[in-house]
Amino acid sequence: MSNAQQKTAAEMVTEAKGRVENLTPEQVAAELEGGATLVDIREDDERLQGGAIPDAVRAPRGVLEFWADPTSPYHREEFDPSRRTILYCASGGRSALAADTLQRMGYGSVAHLDGGIKAWKEGGNPVEEIRPG
């Protein structure tokens, strides 16, 4: 790859945020009341340490595409390209990249929580403790 084509992770996140819908914690809370599917793409150890947004579907970033692809043998029914899907991570970088990927996979109404669970907590929103097991 030539140097002109190389990008940093930060540049990739910035570009992804320009292509996806970036939601505030308040917007996410309102969408959850309307039935949107919320997906936590953080790793299990992050969830154990920092808790999770109640009722979020767990889908670690490393398996997201396989679980979200209806043609994959690993597909999970919680993922539906026609359903409103909102992703979140710790601070919003990975979820922006993941939302961009789901859009390319045909998800027509996908967004991410800009600022991640950090912004969610700062807004005084509920977080549930995750227990090992």
Backbone as ProteinMPNN parsed JSONL, in Angstrom:
{"seq_chain_A": "MSNAQQKTAAEMVTEAKGRVENLTPEQVAAELEGGATLVDIREDDERLQGGAIPDAVRAPRGVLEFWADPTSPYHREEFDPSRRTILYCASGGRSALAADTLQRMGYGSVAHLDGGIKAWKEGGNPVEEIRPG", "coords_chain_A": {"N_chain_A": [[0.846, -1.169, 0.0], [0.578, 2.184, -0.844], [1.966, 5.163, 0.645], [0.192, 7.298, 0.347], [-2.302, 6.173, 0.51], [-2.54, 5.16, 3.025], [-4.083, 5.159, 6.216], [-4.749, 6.442, 9.457], [-6.087, 4.972, 12.465], [-7.665, 6.846, 13.794], [-8.3, 8.609, 11.698], [-9.849, 6.907, 10.136], [-12.029, 6.468, 11.849], [-13.06, 9.085, 12.024], [-13.853, 9.461, 9.35], [-15.782, 7.42, 9.151], [-17.678, 8.371, 11.007], [-18.604, 10.471, 9.565], [-20.174, 9.237, 7.713], [-22.159, 7.856, 8.988], [-25.046, 7.836, 11.197], [-24.864, 9.793, 14.006], [-25.632, 9.606, 17.302], [-26.861, 11.24, 20.259], [-26.761, 10.554, 23.825], [-29.347, 11.151, 24.82], [-30.934, 11.007, 22.523], [-30.598, 8.293, 21.905], [-31.796, 7.096, 24.16], [-34.461, 7.871, 23.745], [-34.987, 6.542, 21.348], [-34.758, 3.907, 22.175], [-37.017, 3.629, 23.718], [-38.805, 3.582, 21.674], [-38.431, 1.111, 20.566], [-36.034, 0.411, 19.279], [-33.17, -1.635, 18.474], [-30.488, -2.099, 20.569], [-27.03, -2.461, 20.49], [-24.26, -3.73, 22.094], [-20.969, -3.545, 21.475], [-18.644, -3.995, 22.804], [-15.92, -5.772, 24.373], [-16.144, -8.688, 26.516], [-14.716, -8.36, 28.965], [-14.646, -5.594, 29.232], [-17.33, -5.041, 29.587], [-17.801, -6.329, 32.022], [-16.204, -4.771, 33.705], [-17.207, -2.151, 33.391], [-19.979, -2.202, 33.291], [-23.199, -2.224, 31.575], [-25.5, -0.877, 29.16], [-28.856, -1.176, 29.991], [-30.742, -3.924, 28.656], [-29.337, -4.122, 26.271], [-28.106, -5.817, 23.397], [-25.561, -8.188, 23.4], [-22.687, -8.232, 21.458], [-19.703, -8.875, 20.638], [-17.19, -6.963, 18.979], [-15.534, -8.425, 17.257], [-17.089, -10.482, 16.2], [-19.302, -9.381, 15.097], [-20.061, -8.881, 12.31], [-20.516, -11.495, 11.392], [-22.586, -12.409, 13.031], [-24.51, -10.576, 12.346], [-25.048, -10.961, 9.652], [-27.522, -12.212, 7.654], [-27.162, -14.408, 5.97], [-25.165, -15.887, 7.029], [-23.929, -18.795, 8.746], [-23.694, -18.272, 11.398], [-25.473, -16.37, 12.079], [-27.551, -14.342, 14.157], [-30.771, -14.04, 15.541], [-31.427, -11.61, 16.72], [-30.469, -9.681, 15.113], [-31.476, -7.795, 12.431], [-31.644, -6.6, 9.256], [-33.666, -4.838, 8.522], [-34.558, -3.604, 10.776], [-34.374, -0.927, 13.178], [-31.212, -0.237, 14.294], [-28.87, 0.356, 16.784], [-25.6, 0.983, 17.699], [-23.08, 0.655, 20.267], [-20.015, 1.446, 22.006], [-17.111, 1.814, 24.053], [-16.277, 4.574, 23.847], [-17.118, 5.502, 21.385], [-15.642, 5.201, 18.996], [-15.149, 2.541, 17.899], [-17.807, 1.79, 17.572], [-18.717, 3.576, 15.627], [-17.209, 2.761, 13.404], [-18.224, 0.157, 13.201], [-20.964, 0.632, 12.729], [-20.799, 1.834, 10.248], [-19.881, -0.343, 8.781], [-22.105, -2.122, 9.037], [-23.984, -0.664, 7.593], [-22.9, -0.93, 5.021], [-23.401, -3.572, 4.75], [-26.054, -3.67, 4.254], [-27.853, -2.831, 6.181], [-30.4, -0.712, 6.736], [-31.176, 1.244, 8.568], [-29.276, 2.26, 10.654], [-27.274, 3.34, 13.409], [-25.025, 5.017, 15.724], [-24.013, 5.357, 19.163], [-22.68, 8.252, 19.874], [-19.8, 8.968, 21.588], [-20.126, 6.845, 23.215], [-20.56, 4.426, 25.934], [-19.425, 5.892, 27.904], [-20.306, 8.576, 27.505], [-22.99, 8.056, 27.857], [-23.132, 7.325, 30.58], [-22.186, 9.72, 31.721], [-24.318, 11.316, 31.182], [-26.082, 10.589, 33.099], [-27.628, 8.334, 32.739], [-29.145, 5.025, 33.049], [-27.19, 2.176, 34.035], [-26.406, -1.225, 33.976], [-25.025, -3.67, 36.16], [-22.736, -6.145, 35.147], [-22.396, -9.537, 35.572], [-19.934, -12.105, 36.034], [-19.969, -15.096, 34.062]], "CA_chain_A": [[0.0, 0.0, 0.0], [1.382, 3.403, -0.882], [1.746, 6.06, 1.778], [-0.951, 8.17, 0.074], [-3.53, 5.464, 0.828], [-2.552, 4.733, 4.415], [-4.878, 5.982, 7.12], [-4.677, 6.09, 10.868], [-7.371, 4.553, 13.032], [-8.431, 8.066, 14.069], [-8.84, 9.084, 10.42], [-10.911, 5.987, 9.731], [-13.181, 6.75, 12.708], [-13.612, 10.371, 11.578], [-14.548, 9.228, 8.085], [-16.981, 6.63, 9.434], [-18.651, 9.251, 11.648], [-19.179, 11.299, 8.507], [-21.069, 8.412, 6.883], [-23.204, 7.221, 9.804], [-25.827, 8.699, 12.072], [-24.255, 9.921, 15.322], [-26.701, 9.943, 18.237], [-26.55, 11.612, 21.633], [-27.418, 9.653, 24.778], [-30.772, 11.474, 24.882], [-31.562, 10.451, 21.324], [-30.611, 6.832, 22.051], [-32.82, 6.764, 25.156], [-35.769, 8.025, 23.093], [-35.13, 5.477, 20.353], [-34.967, 2.643, 22.881], [-38.438, 3.623, 24.079], [-39.533, 3.29, 20.448], [-38.212, -0.263, 20.138], [-34.775, 0.171, 18.569], [-32.265, -2.651, 19.017], [-29.211, -1.531, 20.987], [-26.005, -3.504, 20.445], [-23.012, -3.435, 22.794], [-19.91, -4.256, 20.745], [-17.434, -4.089, 23.625], [-15.492, -7.1, 24.797], [-16.738, -9.108, 27.785], [-14.02, -7.783, 30.114], [-15.079, -4.199, 29.344], [-18.685, -5.078, 30.141], [-17.669, -6.682, 33.439], [-15.602, -3.65, 34.434], [-17.947, -0.887, 33.325], [-21.415, -2.365, 33.179], [-23.782, -2.142, 30.24], [-26.802, -0.231, 29.053], [-29.867, -2.231, 30.131], [-31.416, -4.52, 27.49], [-28.501, -4.134, 25.064], [-27.669, -7.105, 22.866], [-24.101, -8.338, 23.442], [-22.102, -8.717, 20.21], [-18.325, -8.377, 20.554], [-16.831, -6.42, 17.658], [-14.889, -9.44, 16.43], [-18.053, -11.405, 15.586], [-20.473, -8.615, 14.686], [-20.47, -9.112, 10.917], [-21.009, -12.867, 11.239], [-23.871, -12.493, 13.705], [-25.442, -9.658, 11.688], [-25.284, -11.386, 8.271], [-28.572, -13.233, 7.602], [-26.733, -15.582, 5.204], [-24.097, -16.559, 7.763], [-24.385, -19.846, 9.661], [-23.581, -17.741, 12.754], [-26.452, -15.286, 12.234], [-28.391, -14.33, 15.354], [-32.064, -13.441, 15.219], [-31.518, -10.237, 17.218], [-30.004, -8.798, 14.048], [-32.392, -7.744, 11.299], [-31.286, -5.417, 8.467], [-34.796, -3.916, 8.366], [-34.879, -3.04, 12.089], [-33.519, 0.152, 13.652], [-30.119, -0.814, 15.072], [-27.95, 1.36, 17.317], [-24.419, 0.342, 18.272], [-22.255, 1.463, 21.16], [-18.779, 0.872, 22.549], [-16.667, 2.577, 25.216], [-16.288, 6.02, 23.627], [-17.717, 5.854, 20.096], [-14.822, 4.932, 17.813], [-15.458, 1.231, 17.326], [-19.213, 1.726, 17.15], [-18.831, 4.299, 14.355], [-16.687, 1.855, 12.376], [-19.145, -0.969, 13.077], [-22.185, 1.125, 12.091], [-20.437, 2.011, 8.835], [-19.836, -1.692, 8.204], [-23.468, -2.646, 8.906], [-24.608, 0.031, 6.456], [-22.401, -1.574, 3.794], [-24.001, -4.915, 4.71], [-27.461, -3.544, 3.904], [-28.693, -2.339, 7.268], [-30.897, 0.566, 6.246], [-31.429, 2.212, 9.639], [-28.266, 1.982, 11.672], [-26.636, 4.523, 13.986], [-24.199, 4.661, 16.874], [-24.01, 6.278, 20.288], [-21.46, 9.042, 19.834], [-19.298, 9.115, 22.953], [-20.22, 5.53, 23.833], [-21.127, 4.284, 27.279], [-18.879, 6.989, 28.714], [-21.26, 9.685, 27.384], [-24.253, 7.578, 28.443], [-23.0, 7.448, 32.037], [-22.058, 11.146, 32.057], [-25.654, 11.895, 31.08], [-26.883, 10.103, 34.206], [-28.501, 7.257, 32.28], [-28.949, 3.781, 33.795], [-26.211, 1.157, 33.639], [-26.561, -2.427, 34.799], [-23.812, -4.417, 36.458], [-22.627, -7.432, 34.455], [-21.745, -10.52, 36.433], [-19.257, -13.161, 35.28], [-20.71, -16.336, 33.929]], "C_chain_A": [[0.89, 1.231, 0.0], [1.043, 4.29, 0.305], [0.53, 6.952, 1.586], [-2.261, 7.506, 0.479], [-3.618, 5.061, 2.302], [-3.35, 5.713, 5.262], [-4.66, 5.513, 8.541], [-6.058, 5.621, 11.319], [-8.255, 5.768, 13.288], [-9.045, 8.633, 12.788], [-9.994, 8.207, 9.947], [-12.178, 6.226, 10.548], [-13.849, 8.053, 12.272], [-14.396, 10.206, 10.287], [-15.843, 8.444, 8.303], [-18.057, 7.502, 10.065], [-19.3, 10.195, 10.641], [-20.178, 10.553, 7.638], [-22.227, 7.806, 7.663], [-23.937, 8.26, 10.637], [-25.228, 8.64, 13.475], [-25.314, 10.414, 16.292], [-26.154, 10.337, 19.602], [-27.189, 10.586, 22.573], [-28.927, 9.9, 24.866], [-31.522, 10.901, 23.685], [-31.654, 8.93, 21.403], [-31.698, 6.415, 23.034], [-34.214, 6.848, 24.532], [-36.014, 6.907, 22.087], [-35.361, 4.119, 21.017], [-36.425, 2.522, 23.321], [-39.299, 3.268, 22.872], [-39.257, 1.908, 19.872], [-36.947, -0.541, 19.348], [-33.976, -0.933, 19.262], [-30.935, -1.977, 19.323], [-28.196, -2.658, 21.097], [-24.719, -2.998, 21.087], [-21.907, -4.243, 22.131], [-18.605, -4.359, 21.534], [-17.134, -5.549, 23.973], [-16.068, -7.41, 26.18], [-16.048, -8.48, 28.996], [-14.393, -6.311, 30.306], [-16.466, -4.115, 29.976], [-18.654, -5.4, 31.639], [-17.163, -5.499, 34.262], [-16.507, -2.423, 34.491], [-19.447, -0.987, 33.268], [-21.887, -2.205, 31.744], [-25.091, -1.384, 30.295], [-27.856, -1.334, 29.119], [-30.522, -2.622, 28.8], [-30.612, -4.487, 26.197], [-28.159, -5.574, 24.689], [-26.147, -7.124, 22.893], [-23.629, -8.921, 22.115], [-20.689, -8.17, 20.091], [-17.948, -8.022, 19.114], [-16.263, -7.496, 16.73], [-15.841, -10.403, 15.731], [-19.257, -10.686, 14.979], [-20.946, -8.939, 13.269], [-21.069, -10.5, 10.717], [-22.379, -13.035, 11.879], [-24.923, -11.661, 12.983], [-25.823, -10.093, 10.269], [-26.332, -12.497, 8.225], [-28.181, -14.487, 6.823], [-25.65, -16.391, 5.911], [-24.666, -17.677, 8.631], [-24.345, -19.39, 11.123], [-24.603, -16.64, 13.045], [-27.28, -15.455, 13.502], [-29.659, -13.544, 15.042], [-32.237, -12.022, 15.74], [-31.139, -9.215, 16.15], [-30.91, -8.92, 12.827], [-32.082, -6.47, 10.516], [-32.423, -4.41, 8.304], [-35.173, -3.218, 9.681], [-33.909, -1.91, 12.427], [-32.485, -0.449, 14.601], [-29.167, 0.298, 15.483], [-26.817, 0.626, 18.025], [-23.747, 1.27, 19.277], [-21.038, 0.678, 21.612], [-18.378, 1.728, 23.744], [-16.783, 4.084, 24.995], [-16.753, 6.444, 22.235], [-16.896, 5.573, 18.856], [-15.178, 3.618, 17.136], [-16.895, 1.149, 16.837], [-19.445, 2.497, 15.862], [-18.349, 3.417, 13.208], [-17.657, 0.7, 12.124], [-20.449, -0.548, 12.405], [-21.954, 1.318, 10.595], [-20.421, 0.658, 8.124], [-21.237, -2.257, 8.022], [-24.221, -1.948, 7.776], [-24.183, -0.619, 5.146], [-22.982, -2.974, 3.643], [-25.503, -4.864, 4.421], [-28.388, -3.145, 5.023], [-29.107, -0.911, 6.924], [-31.092, 1.63, 7.301], [-30.523, 1.899, 10.816], [-27.637, 3.293, 12.127], [-25.715, 4.061, 15.112], [-24.294, 5.751, 17.927], [-22.674, 7.003, 20.297], [-21.018, 9.319, 21.271], [-19.412, 7.838, 23.769], [-20.833, 5.528, 25.227], [-20.59, 5.365, 28.213], [-19.85, 8.176, 28.688], [-22.602, 9.32, 28.014], [-24.234, 7.763, 29.959], [-22.937, 8.915, 32.465], [-23.411, 11.85, 32.004], [-26.596, 11.411, 32.175], [-27.86, 9.0, 33.84], [-28.188, 5.947, 32.998], [-27.925, 2.833, 33.165], [-26.412, -0.038, 34.563], [-25.206, -3.1, 34.985], [-23.861, -5.743, 35.709], [-21.85, -8.372, 35.362], [-21.076, -11.587, 35.579], [-20.154, -14.398, 35.167], [-21.414, -16.393, 32.677]], "O_chain_A": [[1.853, 1.305, 0.764], [-0.033, 4.179, 0.893], [-0.108, 7.332, 2.568], [-3.237, 8.2, 0.763], [-4.686, 4.658, 2.765], [-3.302, 6.926, 5.056], [-4.417, 4.332, 8.792], [-7.06, 5.846, 10.64], [-9.458, 5.727, 13.03], [-10.19, 9.087, 12.798], [-10.99, 8.704, 9.422], [-13.282, 6.19, 10.004], [-15.073, 8.115, 12.165], [-15.489, 10.755, 10.15], [-16.876, 8.764, 7.714], [-19.228, 7.393, 9.702], [-20.42, 10.66, 10.85], [-20.946, 11.174, 6.903], [-23.176, 7.297, 7.067], [-23.504, 9.405, 10.762], [-25.102, 7.564, 14.059], [-25.84, 11.515, 16.13], [-25.121, 9.833, 20.043], [-28.065, 9.829, 22.156], [-29.701, 8.948, 24.976], [-32.623, 10.371, 23.832], [-32.665, 8.343, 21.017], [-32.446, 5.475, 22.764], [-35.052, 5.979, 24.773], [-37.125, 6.387, 21.99], [-36.08, 3.278, 20.478], [-36.997, 1.432, 23.295], [-40.391, 2.721, 23.022], [-39.781, 1.56, 18.815], [-36.799, -1.631, 18.796], [-34.09, -1.138, 20.471], [-30.326, -1.361, 18.448], [-28.463, -3.686, 21.719], [-24.163, -1.978, 20.681], [-21.897, -5.471, 22.207], [-17.578, -4.764, 20.99], [-17.993, -6.425, 23.872], [-16.435, -6.5, 26.923], [-16.72, -8.104, 29.957], [-14.449, -5.836, 31.44], [-16.74, -3.235, 30.793], [-19.397, -4.808, 32.423], [-17.633, -5.256, 35.374], [-16.569, -1.737, 35.511], [-20.132, 0.034, 33.204], [-21.085, -2.069, 30.82], [-25.711, -1.266, 31.351], [-27.765, -2.32, 28.388], [-30.81, -1.779, 27.95], [-31.15, -4.792, 25.132], [-27.952, -6.427, 25.551], [-25.51, -6.167, 22.452], [-24.106, -9.974, 21.69], [-20.489, -7.107, 19.503], [-18.342, -8.701, 18.166], [-16.506, -7.457, 15.524], [-15.451, -11.071, 14.773], [-20.136, -11.33, 14.407], [-22.122, -9.241, 13.065], [-22.024, -10.661, 9.957], [-23.239, -13.727, 11.333], [-26.104, -12.006, 13.006], [-26.833, -9.629, 9.741], [-26.077, -13.604, 8.7], [-28.808, -15.532, 6.997], [-25.264, -17.461, 5.441], [-25.753, -17.536, 9.192], [-24.906, -20.057, 11.992], [-24.599, -16.051, 14.126], [-27.658, -16.566, 13.871], [-29.619, -12.517, 14.365], [-33.104, -11.294, 15.257], [-31.452, -8.031, 16.272], [-31.085, -10.003, 12.268], [-32.238, -5.371, 11.047], [-32.174, -3.248, 7.982], [-36.026, -2.33, 9.682], [-32.752, -1.937, 12.006], [-32.839, -1.091, 15.59], [-28.712, 1.083, 14.651], [-27.058, -0.252, 18.855], [-23.825, 2.493, 19.167], [-21.017, -0.553, 21.608], [-19.247, 2.316, 24.388], [-17.318, 4.798, 25.843], [-16.777, 7.638, 21.938], [-17.416, 5.697, 17.747], [-15.474, 3.586, 15.942], [-17.176, 0.52, 15.817], [-20.3, 2.105, 15.069], [-18.999, 3.334, 12.165], [-17.885, 0.311, 10.979], [-20.988, -1.298, 11.591], [-22.819, 1.0, 9.779], [-20.895, 0.539, 6.994], [-21.541, -2.816, 6.968], [-25.013, -2.581, 7.078], [-25.01, -0.835, 4.261], [-23.049, -3.504, 2.533], [-26.153, -5.907, 4.35], [-29.604, -3.123, 4.833], [-28.268, -0.015, 6.832], [-31.167, 2.813, 6.97], [-30.951, 1.35, 11.832], [-27.486, 4.231, 11.345], [-25.635, 2.871, 15.414], [-24.609, 6.904, 17.632], [-21.654, 6.433, 20.683], [-21.79, 9.849, 22.071], [-18.871, 7.743, 24.871], [-21.514, 6.466, 25.641], [-21.235, 5.709, 29.203], [-20.18, 8.722, 29.741], [-23.266, 10.16, 28.622], [-25.181, 8.283, 30.547], [-23.561, 9.305, 33.452], [-23.629, 12.85, 32.689], [-27.773, 11.774, 32.188], [-28.824, 8.761, 34.567], [-27.079, 5.774, 33.504], [-27.817, 2.714, 31.945], [-26.568, 0.117, 35.775], [-24.361, -3.097, 34.09], [-24.907, -6.389, 35.646], [-20.775, -8.031, 35.855], [-21.588, -11.94, 34.516], [-20.968, -14.693, 36.042], [-22.097, -17.378, 32.397]]}, "name": "protein", "num_of_chains": 1, "seq": "MSNAQQKTAAEMVTEAKGRVENLTPEQVAAELEGGATLVDIREDDERLQGGAIPDAVRAPRGVLEFWADPTSPYHREEFDPSRRTILYCASGGRSALAADTLQRMGYGSVAHLDGGIKAWKEGGNPVEEIRPG"}
